[in-house]
């Protein structure tokens, strides 16, 4: 059987999550680089596979696809140390992954996109004050939790950490300053010390 294929953009935090987990699981995979800025994911061939026209997308078997980054993380982590064994631990991991998608990524990742992909004169720059306000609120929640926990699910590194690390460690790209968040910064360092850690490529 051929290895799974991942369609993604290397500098995207959502795509990076999947790649980092695959590397740390030491699973073989094929990476198909797609630049969403060129409209590659809006082409009919891609839309037939993923009508939502986004990345990442996992082709886990020939012709069979799974989308949404955190769903892909759960699928890949099943049966591994990255997915908690106990019911409560799994629910806590999902709790933080839902937090990442609803309270964190929409502000921190979007600010990063505006600052790195759009010209300084772009009208969307007006969104940054609100994005920063809500993003700092999410970071404060993380700081509070990490002030008494090494990782997001107790003392064990899991896909909850991978999900939140992706855009948190790159928050400065969107104008966020983490200096007042020592627990978050210490957690970032712990994630980067994990075996088989793979850095995220910078935005080109």
ZIRALIN-V864640 format. One record per run of one state. SS is the DSSP state (H for helix, E for strand, L for the rest). FROM is the first residue (numbers start at 1). LEN is the number of residues. If there is no record, write none. Layout:
ss=SS from=FROM len=LEN
ss=SS from=FROM len=LEN
This chain:
ss=L from=1 len=3
ss=E from=4 len=5
ss=L from=9 len=4
ss=H from=13 len=13
ss=L from=26 len=3
ss=E from=29 len=5
ss=L from=34 len=2
ss=H from=36 len=3
ss=L from=39 len=1
ss=H from=40 len=3
ss=L from=43 len=1
ss=H from=44 len=6
ss=L from=50 len=7
ss=E from=57 len=5
ss=L from=62 len=2
ss=E from=64 len=4
ss=L from=68 len=1
ss=H from=69 len=9
ss=L from=78 len=9
ss=H from=87 len=31
ss=L from=118 len=5
ss=H from=123 len=24
ss=L from=147 len=6
ss=E from=153 len=1
ss=L from=154 len=2
ss=E from=156 len=1
ss=L from=157 len=2
ss=H from=159 len=10
ss=L from=169 len=2
ss=H from=171 len=4
ss=L from=175 len=7
ss=H from=182 len=11
ss=L from=193 len=12
